[in-house]
Amino acid sequence: MSKGILTLIILFSVVCSSSYAQWQLDAETGFVLSGYNDVRIPNETGTKISLSRELKTDPELFIRGRLTYSIGEKHTIAILVAPLRLHAKGKVDRIVKFEKEEFPANIQLKSTYRFDSYRLTYRYDFYNTGEVQAGLGMTFKIRDASISLEGGNKKAEKKNTGFVPLINFKVQWMFSEQLSLLLDGDALAAPQGRAEDVFLGLLFWPGKNVGLKLGYRVLEGGVDVDEVYNFTLVNYIVAGGILTF
């Protein structure tokens, strides 16, 4: 995890060398609620289990932050740190084969789903009428994830760290100088899996350099390969603040 953060900080520092720029710090918090979270590890011999339907996943608090560097009116570079934890518990009425362990039926199980995301984004804002702004770009994402299952004095965990390229997009509609509707996110699909992280919400600027945000974020995606089958939908109820300097 620390290597992922360090890599993105170095890249961010290299590309942010112009003096004609503006910085923005964007912090989010709120509640995260699990939709579906289906897991089978390994894909061929493991037992498919729903961490959200067969086990109970309680809502969790979350926090994530983004530092953005805007060059002129068209070029934007950003670094995002977005940790995620979901904890589930319950009983399953069948034997569960997970990773290298076999868990008996009807025992108390606990699971921790961890999905930490570190992203470096470049976006070009190609459309700006003053009221409507739109841009497209590329996000380089480092994923540091794990899924664990424990019960009956047994514990198994599958870890995965990898690099994922994503398409970044943004559309913002300014109702007034103080209020706007924002749709932005990162997404991409491939034969092995997909990933989407999309926010829709309102931005309110009570002052020139201070903003507030309120909205909904969805994180969805997964992978279907030999080692892992996992598809997850996570809902975020978002409140946050923005500081421009």
Short mmCIF file of the C-alpha atoms (twelve columns), coordinates in Angstrom:
data_MODEL
# 
_entry.id   MODEL 
# 
loop_
_atom_site.group_PDB 
_atom_site.id 
_atom_site.type_symbol 
_atom_site.label_atom_id 
_atom_site.label_alt_id 
_atom_site.label_comp_id 
_atom_site.label_asym_id 
_atom_site.label_seq_id 
_atom_site.Cartn_x 
_atom_site.Cartn_y 
_atom_site.Cartn_z 
_atom_site.pdbx_PDB_model_num 
ATOM 1   C CA . MET A 1   0.000   0.000   0.000   1 
ATOM 2   C CA . SER A 2   2.780   2.466   0.949   1 
ATOM 3   C CA . LYS A 3   4.625   1.710   -2.296  1 
ATOM 4   C CA . GLY A 4   1.483   2.586   -4.265  1 
ATOM 5   C CA . ILE A 5   1.129   5.932   -2.506  1 
ATOM 6   C CA . LEU A 6   4.832   6.741   -2.959  1 
ATOM 7   C CA . THR A 7   4.721   5.921   -6.680  1 
ATOM 8   C CA . LEU A 8   1.762   8.219   -7.292  1 
ATOM 9   C CA . ILE A 9   3.281   11.051  -5.242  1 
ATOM 10  C CA . ILE A 10  6.510   10.884  -7.282  1 
ATOM 11  C CA . LEU A 11  4.628   10.892  -10.583 1 
ATOM 12  C CA . PHE A 12  2.403   13.721  -9.392  1 
ATOM 13  C CA . SER A 13  5.410   15.814  -8.366  1 
ATOM 14  C CA . VAL A 14  7.133   15.309  -11.726 1 
ATOM 15  C CA . VAL A 15  4.183   16.387  -13.866 1 
ATOM 16  C CA . CYS A 16  3.225   19.343  -11.623 1 
ATOM 17  C CA . SER A 17  6.119   21.669  -12.433 1 
ATOM 18  C CA . SER A 18  4.360   24.686  -13.978 1 
ATOM 19  C CA . SER A 19  3.884   27.877  -11.957 1 
ATOM 20  C CA . TYR A 20  0.737   28.855  -13.885 1 
ATOM 21  C CA . ALA A 21  -1.652  26.631  -12.013 1 
ATOM 22  C CA . GLN A 22  -4.281  26.271  -9.312  1 
ATOM 23  C CA . TRP A 23  -4.477  23.669  -6.557  1 
ATOM 24  C CA . GLN A 24  -7.627  22.093  -5.143  1 
ATOM 25  C CA . LEU A 25  -8.085  19.747  -2.194  1 
ATOM 26  C CA . ASP A 26  -11.277 17.650  -2.264  1 
ATOM 27  C CA . ALA A 27  -12.225 15.492  0.741   1 
ATOM 28  C CA . GLU A 28  -15.235 13.163  0.989   1 
ATOM 29  C CA . THR A 29  -16.836 11.257  3.829   1 
ATOM 30  C CA . GLY A 30  -20.163 9.598   4.559   1 
ATOM 31  C CA . PHE A 31  -21.623 6.129   4.578   1 
ATOM 32  C CA . VAL A 32  -20.817 3.215   2.308   1 
ATOM 33  C CA . LEU A 33  -23.404 0.466   1.788   1 
ATOM 34  C CA . SER A 34  -22.762 -2.878  0.134   1 
ATOM 35  C CA . GLY A 35  -24.908 -3.923  -2.804  1 
ATOM 36  C CA . TYR A 36  -23.895 -7.292  -4.232  1 
ATOM 37  C CA . ASN A 37  -20.518 -8.776  -3.341  1 
ATOM 38  C CA . ASP A 38  -20.131 -12.223 -4.900  1 
ATOM 39  C CA . VAL A 39  -16.908 -14.157 -4.351  1 
ATOM 40  C CA . ARG A 40  -15.454 -17.479 -5.502  1 
ATOM 41  C CA . ILE A 41  -11.774 -18.152 -4.745  1 
ATOM 42  C CA . PRO A 42  -10.297 -20.004 -6.579  1 
ATOM 43  C CA . ASN A 43  -12.674 -19.554 -9.494  1 
ATOM 44  C CA . GLU A 44  -12.672 -23.210 -10.567 1 
ATOM 45  C CA . THR A 45  -12.735 -25.046 -7.224  1 
ATOM 46  C CA . GLY A 46  -13.963 -22.501 -4.666  1 
ATOM 47  C CA . THR A 47  -17.506 -22.062 -3.349  1 
ATOM 48  C CA . LYS A 48  -19.452 -19.072 -4.616  1 
ATOM 49  C CA . ILE A 49  -20.638 -17.031 -1.651  1 
ATOM 50  C CA . SER A 50  -22.385 -13.667 -1.347  1 
ATOM 51  C CA . LEU A 51  -20.779 -11.493 1.311   1 
ATOM 52  C CA . SER A 52  -23.785 -9.139  1.209   1 
ATOM 53  C CA . ARG A 53  -26.761 -11.523 0.930   1 
ATOM 54  C CA . GLU A 54  -25.692 -14.734 2.670   1 
ATOM 55  C CA . LEU A 55  -23.631 -12.796 5.189   1 
ATOM 56  C CA . LYS A 56  -24.648 -9.444  6.664   1 
ATOM 57  C CA . THR A 57  -22.608 -6.373  5.767   1 
ATOM 58  C CA . ASP A 58  -23.275 -3.330  7.935   1 
ATOM 59  C CA . PRO A 59  -22.899 0.259   6.623   1 
ATOM 60  C CA . GLU A 60  -19.442 1.716   7.160   1 
ATOM 61  C CA . LEU A 61  -17.986 5.204   7.382   1 
ATOM 62  C CA . PHE A 62  -15.514 6.103   4.652   1 
ATOM 63  C CA . ILE A 63  -13.072 8.862   3.787   1 
ATOM 64  C CA . ARG A 64  -11.266 9.622   0.552   1 
ATOM 65  C CA . GLY A 65  -9.266  12.571  -0.727  1 
ATOM 66  C CA . ARG A 66  -8.138  14.075  -4.013  1 
ATOM 67  C CA . LEU A 67  -5.470  16.698  -4.718  1 
ATOM 68  C CA . THR A 68  -5.967  18.431  -8.072  1 
ATOM 69  C CA . TYR A 69  -3.643  20.649  -10.079 1 
ATOM 70  C CA . SER A 70  -5.218  22.701  -12.885 1 
ATOM 71  C CA . ILE A 71  -3.065  24.258  -15.596 1 
ATOM 72  C CA . GLY A 72  -4.966  27.030  -17.333 1 
ATOM 73  C CA . GLU A 73  -8.594  26.244  -18.172 1 
ATOM 74  C CA . LYS A 74  -8.151  22.938  -20.011 1 
ATOM 75  C CA . HIS A 75  -5.576  20.706  -18.314 1 
ATOM 76  C CA . THR A 76  -6.101  18.919  -14.997 1 
ATOM 77  C CA . ILE A 77  -3.861  16.511  -13.091 1 
ATOM 78  C CA . ALA A 78  -5.105  14.800  -9.922  1 
ATOM 79  C CA . ILE A 79  -4.022  12.235  -7.365  1 
ATOM 80  C CA . LEU A 80  -6.665  10.272  -5.434  1 
ATOM 81  C CA . VAL A 81  -6.418  8.143   -2.297  1 
ATOM 82  C CA . ALA A 82  -9.558  6.044   -1.705  1 
ATOM 83  C CA . PRO A 83  -9.445  3.314   0.958   1 
ATOM 84  C CA . LEU A 84  -12.447 1.016   1.434   1 
ATOM 85  C CA . ARG A 85  -13.339 -1.562  4.097   1 
ATOM 86  C CA . LEU A 86  -16.456 -3.739  4.316   1 
ATOM 87  C CA . HIS A 87  -17.016 -6.187  7.178   1 
ATOM 88  C CA . ALA A 88  -19.485 -9.065  6.917   1 
ATOM 89  C CA . LYS A 89  -20.587 -11.822 9.282   1 
ATOM 90  C CA . GLY A 90  -23.121 -14.627 9.424   1 
ATOM 91  C CA . LYS A 91  -23.701 -18.319 8.747   1 
ATOM 92  C CA . VAL A 92  -23.923 -20.297 5.512   1 
ATOM 93  C CA . ASP A 93  -25.890 -23.551 5.262   1 
ATOM 94  C CA . ARG A 94  -23.222 -25.389 3.252   1 
ATOM 95  C CA . ILE A 95  -19.510 -26.120 3.216   1 
ATOM 96  C CA . VAL A 96  -17.510 -23.152 1.914   1 
ATOM 97  C CA . LYS A 97  -14.228 -23.729 0.094   1 
ATOM 98  C CA . PHE A 98  -12.275 -20.468 0.105   1 
ATOM 99  C CA . GLU A 99  -8.670  -20.088 -0.993  1 
ATOM 100 C CA . LYS A 100 -6.905  -23.060 0.687   1 
ATOM 101 C CA . GLU A 101 -9.376  -23.613 3.527   1 
ATOM 102 C CA . GLU A 102 -12.679 -25.463 3.899   1 
ATOM 103 C CA . PHE A 103 -15.221 -24.014 6.329   1 
ATOM 104 C CA . PRO A 104 -17.976 -26.287 7.727   1 
ATOM 105 C CA . ALA A 105 -21.633 -25.420 7.222   1 
ATOM 106 C CA . ASN A 106 -23.541 -23.350 9.794   1 
ATOM 107 C CA . ILE A 107 -20.559 -21.937 11.662  1 
ATOM 108 C CA . GLN A 108 -20.139 -18.234 12.391  1 
ATOM 109 C CA . LEU A 109 -18.121 -16.638 9.589   1 
ATOM 110 C CA . LYS A 110 -16.482 -13.231 9.401   1 
ATOM 111 C CA . SER A 111 -15.188 -11.566 6.268   1 
ATOM 112 C CA . THR A 112 -13.197 -8.410  5.568   1 
ATOM 113 C CA . TYR A 113 -13.293 -6.928  2.081   1 
ATOM 114 C CA . ARG A 114 -10.517 -4.384  1.506   1 
ATOM 115 C CA . PHE A 115 -10.196 -2.350  -1.673  1 
ATOM 116 C CA . ASP A 116 -7.673  0.495   -1.510  1 
ATOM 117 C CA . SER A 117 -7.329  2.587   -4.642  1 
ATOM 118 C CA . TYR A 118 -4.578  5.062   -5.576  1 
ATOM 119 C CA . ARG A 119 -5.023  6.962   -8.833  1 
ATOM 120 C CA . LEU A 120 -3.172  9.468   -10.981 1 
ATOM 121 C CA . THR A 121 -5.398  11.242  -13.515 1 
ATOM 122 C CA . TYR A 122 -4.863  13.560  -16.466 1 
ATOM 123 C CA . ARG A 123 -7.963  15.165  -18.016 1 
ATOM 124 C CA . TYR A 124 -8.390  17.569  -20.933 1 
ATOM 125 C CA . ASP A 125 -11.448 19.821  -20.642 1 
ATOM 126 C CA . PHE A 126 -12.419 20.131  -24.289 1 
ATOM 127 C CA . TYR A 127 -15.775 21.915  -23.849 1 
ATOM 128 C CA . ASN A 128 -16.547 25.021  -21.799 1 
ATOM 129 C CA . THR A 129 -19.385 27.465  -22.403 1 
ATOM 130 C CA . GLY A 130 -19.244 28.959  -18.934 1 
ATOM 131 C CA . GLU A 131 -22.411 27.103  -17.934 1 
ATOM 132 C CA . VAL A 132 -21.432 23.615  -19.126 1 
ATOM 133 C CA . GLN A 133 -17.973 22.066  -18.862 1 
ATOM 134 C CA . ALA A 134 -16.904 18.652  -20.169 1 
ATOM 135 C CA . GLY A 135 -13.632 16.758  -20.229 1 
ATOM 136 C CA . LEU A 136 -12.051 13.376  -20.942 1 
ATOM 137 C CA . GLY A 137 -8.821  11.858  -19.773 1 
ATOM 138 C CA . MET A 138 -6.895  8.863   -18.503 1 
ATOM 139 C CA . THR A 139 -6.511  7.463   -15.006 1 
ATOM 140 C CA . PHE A 140 -3.667  5.202   -13.897 1 
ATOM 141 C CA . LYS A 141 -4.929  3.186   -10.940 1 
ATOM 142 C CA . ILE A 142 -3.030  1.060   -8.441  1 
ATOM 143 C CA . ARG A 143 -5.330  -1.426  -6.731  1 
ATOM 144 C CA . ASP A 144 -4.354  -2.915  -3.361  1 
ATOM 145 C CA . ALA A 145 -7.076  -5.380  -2.370  1 
ATOM 146 C CA . SER A 146 -7.783  -8.401  -0.220  1 
ATOM 147 C CA . ILE A 147 -10.693 -10.630 0.794   1 
ATOM 148 C CA . SER A 148 -10.516 -12.694 3.974   1 
ATOM 149 C CA . LEU A 149 -12.796 -15.302 5.522   1 
ATOM 150 C CA . GLU A 150 -12.497 -16.764 9.008   1 
ATOM 151 C CA . GLY A 151 -14.455 -19.050 11.293  1 
ATOM 152 C CA . GLY A 152 -14.074 -22.265 13.255  1 
ATOM 153 C CA . ASN A 153 -10.443 -21.446 14.132  1 
ATOM 154 C CA . LYS A 154 -9.580  -21.168 10.445  1 
ATOM 155 C CA . LYS A 155 -8.672  -18.130 8.365   1 
ATOM 156 C CA . ALA A 156 -7.933  -17.669 4.672   1 
ATOM 157 C CA . GLU A 157 -7.094  -14.521 2.747   1 
ATOM 158 C CA . LYS A 158 -6.593  -13.649 -0.896  1 
ATOM 159 C CA . LYS A 159 -4.507  -10.552 -1.648  1 
ATOM 160 C CA . ASN A 160 -4.110  -8.782  -4.952  1 
ATOM 161 C CA . THR A 161 -2.152  -5.725  -6.028  1 
ATOM 162 C CA . GLY A 162 -2.219  -4.532  -9.609  1 
ATOM 163 C CA . PHE A 163 -2.297  -1.701  -12.126 1 
ATOM 164 C CA . VAL A 164 -5.474  -0.774  -14.012 1 
ATOM 165 C CA . PRO A 165 -5.882  1.945   -16.702 1 
ATOM 166 C CA . LEU A 166 -9.249  3.717   -16.728 1 
ATOM 167 C CA . ILE A 167 -11.054 6.364   -18.773 1 
ATOM 168 C CA . ASN A 168 -11.743 9.543   -16.812 1 
ATOM 169 C CA . PHE A 169 -14.693 11.821  -17.580 1 
ATOM 170 C CA . LYS A 170 -16.332 14.938  -16.192 1 
ATOM 171 C CA . VAL A 171 -19.478 16.942  -16.998 1 
ATOM 172 C CA . GLN A 172 -20.408 19.959  -14.873 1 
ATOM 173 C CA . TRP A 173 -23.475 22.186  -15.261 1 
ATOM 174 C CA . MET A 174 -23.261 25.558  -13.526 1 
ATOM 175 C CA . PHE A 175 -26.716 26.713  -12.428 1 
ATOM 176 C CA . SER A 176 -25.154 29.872  -11.001 1 
ATOM 177 C CA . GLU A 177 -21.793 31.087  -9.725  1 
ATOM 178 C CA . GLN A 178 -22.424 29.245  -6.460  1 
ATOM 179 C CA . LEU A 179 -24.307 26.072  -7.448  1 
ATOM 180 C CA . SER A 180 -23.553 23.316  -9.973  1 
ATOM 181 C CA . LEU A 181 -24.381 19.707  -10.835 1 
ATOM 182 C CA . LEU A 182 -21.360 17.436  -11.263 1 
ATOM 183 C CA . LEU A 183 -21.034 14.049  -12.958 1 
ATOM 184 C CA . ASP A 184 -17.538 12.594  -12.969 1 
ATOM 185 C CA . GLY A 185 -15.755 9.303   -12.657 1 
ATOM 186 C CA . ASP A 186 -13.418 6.612   -13.928 1 
ATOM 187 C CA . ALA A 187 -14.559 3.551   -15.866 1 
ATOM 188 C CA . LEU A 188 -13.404 0.803   -18.229 1 
ATOM 189 C CA . ALA A 189 -14.505 -2.687  -19.271 1 
ATOM 190 C CA . ALA A 190 -12.453 -5.629  -20.574 1 
ATOM 191 C CA . PRO A 191 -13.121 -9.341  -21.227 1 
ATOM 192 C CA . GLN A 192 -11.611 -10.247 -17.831 1 
ATOM 193 C CA . GLY A 193 -13.600 -7.706  -15.834 1 
ATOM 194 C CA . ARG A 194 -14.711 -4.112  -15.410 1 
ATOM 195 C CA . ALA A 195 -14.450 -1.118  -13.080 1 
ATOM 196 C CA . GLU A 196 -16.616 1.964   -12.579 1 
ATOM 197 C CA . ASP A 197 -16.387 4.701   -9.963  1 
ATOM 198 C CA . VAL A 198 -18.941 7.451   -10.681 1 
ATOM 199 C CA . PHE A 199 -20.144 10.458  -8.652  1 
ATOM 200 C CA . LEU A 200 -23.315 12.503  -9.211  1 
ATOM 201 C CA . GLY A 201 -24.044 15.398  -6.902  1 
ATOM 202 C CA . LEU A 202 -24.348 19.096  -6.165  1 
ATOM 203 C CA . LEU A 203 -21.500 21.523  -5.500  1 
ATOM 204 C CA . PHE A 204 -22.133 24.719  -3.532  1 
ATOM 205 C CA . TRP A 205 -19.585 27.515  -3.202  1 
ATOM 206 C CA . PRO A 206 -20.359 29.768  -0.202  1 
ATOM 207 C CA . GLY A 207 -17.019 31.512  -0.735  1 
ATOM 208 C CA . LYS A 208 -14.528 32.018  -3.538  1 
ATOM 209 C CA . ASN A 209 -12.130 29.312  -2.362  1 
ATOM 210 C CA . VAL A 210 -14.365 27.056  -0.267  1 
ATOM 211 C CA . GLY A 211 -16.937 24.588  -1.605  1 
ATOM 212 C CA . LEU A 212 -19.306 21.950  -0.276  1 
ATOM 213 C CA . LYS A 213 -20.526 18.798  -2.010  1 
ATOM 214 C CA . LEU A 214 -23.396 16.400  -1.484  1 
ATOM 215 C CA . GLY A 215 -24.323 13.435  -3.646  1 
ATOM 216 C CA . TYR A 216 -24.168 9.756   -4.511  1 
ATOM 217 C CA . ARG A 217 -21.226 7.646   -5.644  1 
ATOM 218 C CA . VAL A 218 -21.307 4.139   -7.052  1 
ATOM 219 C CA . LEU A 219 -18.318 1.800   -7.171  1 
ATOM 220 C CA . GLU A 220 -18.886 -1.311  -9.269  1 
ATOM 221 C CA . GLY A 221 -16.763 -3.903  -10.936 1 
ATOM 222 C CA . GLY A 222 -14.916 -7.127  -10.625 1 
ATOM 223 C CA . VAL A 223 -12.863 -9.806  -12.276 1 
ATOM 224 C CA . ASP A 224 -13.468 -13.290 -13.638 1 
ATOM 225 C CA . VAL A 225 -10.109 -15.081 -13.993 1 
ATOM 226 C CA . ASP A 226 -8.650  -18.419 -12.893 1 
ATOM 227 C CA . GLU A 227 -7.528  -17.243 -9.445  1 
ATOM 228 C CA . VAL A 228 -10.512 -15.082 -8.496  1 
ATOM 229 C CA . TYR A 229 -14.166 -14.499 -9.255  1 
ATOM 230 C CA . ASN A 230 -15.439 -11.344 -7.545  1 
ATOM 231 C CA . PHE A 231 -18.023 -8.760  -8.578  1 
ATOM 232 C CA . THR A 232 -18.998 -5.985  -6.204  1 
ATOM 233 C CA . LEU A 233 -21.412 -3.048  -6.092  1 
ATOM 234 C CA . VAL A 234 -20.883 -0.402  -3.415  1 
ATOM 235 C CA . ASN A 235 -23.110 2.629   -2.793  1 
ATOM 236 C CA . TYR A 236 -21.750 5.821   -1.227  1 
ATOM 237 C CA . ILE A 237 -23.783 8.563   0.456   1 
ATOM 238 C CA . VAL A 238 -21.345 11.448  0.080   1 
ATOM 239 C CA . ALA A 239 -20.732 14.740  1.868   1 
ATOM 240 C CA . GLY A 240 -17.542 16.667  1.423   1 
ATOM 241 C CA . GLY A 241 -15.589 19.876  1.234   1 
ATOM 242 C CA . ILE A 242 -13.390 21.554  -1.381  1 
ATOM 243 C CA . LEU A 243 -10.563 24.007  -0.755  1 
ATOM 244 C CA . THR A 244 -8.992  25.929  -3.649  1 
ATOM 245 C CA . PHE A 245 -5.630  27.652  -3.220  1 
# 
